[in-house]
Amino acid sequence: MSHPTITLEAARQVIHAGQEKARNLGLNAVFAVLDAGANLVAFERMDGAWLASNDLALAKSRTSVMFEAASEALNAPLQLGEPLPHFDHTNGGLLLMGGGVPIIDDNGQLLGALGVSGGTPEQDAEVARTAIG
């Protein structure tokens, strides 16, 4: 049985829209699109983007696939005296900050996710939301 997934062409369109938004914000960003199984479909790094953004974009995209939610939605505020949830020991790494968004089809099925890194978490989230339309 085949599951819905994002196509390479659709991933490229998402990245192109994200790059346009990043340029409008004056950012050089990295874009990682994963399918619903967390497999890499497309990856692009704009000229001048930080090398660290490569891993960050992948982790944000992976987080959105694994939780089927925007990565910043999982970032609960820190409560003094309470344990801090973290995922630094997970296989592959997850990142609970803005820039990861799930890609959902018209039927509500998860197709994959986009991860963006290159600005502040708020800027990355804005670029990602704009990119997926």
C-alpha positions in Angstrom: 0.0 0.0 0.0 1.3 3.4 -1.0 1.2 6.3 1.4 0.9 9.9 0.3 4.2 11.7 0.1 5.7 14.9 -1.1 7.1 14.8 -4.7 10.5 16.2 -5.6 8.8 18.8 -7.8 6.6 19.9 -4.9 9.6 20.0 -2.6 11.5 22.2 -5.1 8.5 24.6 -5.3 8.4 24.9 -1.5 12.1 25.6 -1.3 11.8 28.2 -4.1 9.0 30.0 -2.3 11.1 29.9 0.9 14.2 31.3 -0.8 12.1 34.2 -2.1 10.8 35.0 1.3 14.3 34.7 2.9 15.7 37.1 0.3 12.9 39.6 1.1 13.9 39.4 4.8 17.7 39.7 3.9 18.5 36.2 5.0 20.7 33.4 3.6 18.9 30.2 4.7 19.1 26.4 4.4 16.0 24.4 3.4 15.4 20.7 4.1 12.3 18.9 2.9 11.6 15.4 4.3 8.9 13.0 3.3 6.4 11.6 5.8 8.9 8.8 6.8 11.6 11.5 7.6 13.6 10.7 4.5 15.4 13.6 2.7 13.7 14.6 -0.5 15.3 18.0 -1.2 18.0 20.1 0.4 19.3 23.5 -0.6 21.7 26.0 1.1 21.6 29.6 -0.1 25.0 31.2 -0.8 26.3 32.7 2.4 24.2 30.6 4.7 25.8 29.5 7.9 27.2 25.9 7.8 25.5 25.2 11.2 22.2 25.8 9.5 22.5 22.6 7.6 22.0 20.4 10.7 19.5 22.8 12.2 17.2 22.8 9.1 17.3 19.0 9.0 16.5 18.7 12.8 13.6 21.2 12.5 12.2 19.3 9.5 12.6 15.9 11.4 10.9 17.4 14.5 7.9 18.5 12.4 7.5 15.1 10.8 7.9 13.1 14.0 5.3 15.2 15.9 3.2 16.3 12.9 3.4 19.8 14.2 5.3 23.0 13.8 8.5 22.8 15.7 7.9 26.0 17.7 4.6 24.6 18.9 6.5 22.0 20.9 8.7 24.6 22.6 6.9 25.0 26.0 8.1 27.8 28.2 10.7 27.0 30.8 9.3 26.6 34.3 11.7 27.2 37.2 11.9 24.1 39.3 10.4 21.8 36.7 12.3 19.3 34.5 13.3 20.5 31.1 12.1 18.3 28.3 14.9 17.6 25.8 15.6 15.4 22.9 19.4 15.6 22.5 19.8 11.9 22.9 17.3 10.9 20.2 18.5 9.2 17.1 18.8 11.8 14.4 18.2 14.9 16.6 15.1 17.0 17.1 14.9 20.7 17.6 12.1 22.5 19.4 12.4 26.0 17.9 10.8 27.9 15.0 11.5 26.9 11.4 10.0 23.4 11.1 6.5 23.0 9.6 4.6 19.9 8.5 3.4 19.7 4.9 -0.2 18.5 4.8 -2.3 17.6 1.8 -5.9 18.7 1.2 -7.2 15.6 2.9 -5.2 16.3 6.1 -2.6 13.6 5.4 1.0 14.3 6.3 3.2 14.5 3.2 6.4 15.6 4.9 7.9 18.7 6.4 10.1 21.7 5.7 12.9 22.8 8.0 14.4 26.3 7.6 17.5 27.8 9.3 19.2 31.0 8.7 17.7 33.7 10.9 16.1 33.9 14.3 13.7 31.1 15.2 10.8 33.6 14.5 12.2 34.5 11.1 12.8 30.9 10.2 9.2 30.0 11.2 7.9 32.9 9.1 9.9 31.8 6.1 8.7 28.2 6.5 5.1 29.1 6.9 5.3 31.3 3.8 7.1 28.6 1.8 4.3 26.0 2.3 1.6 28.5 1.5 
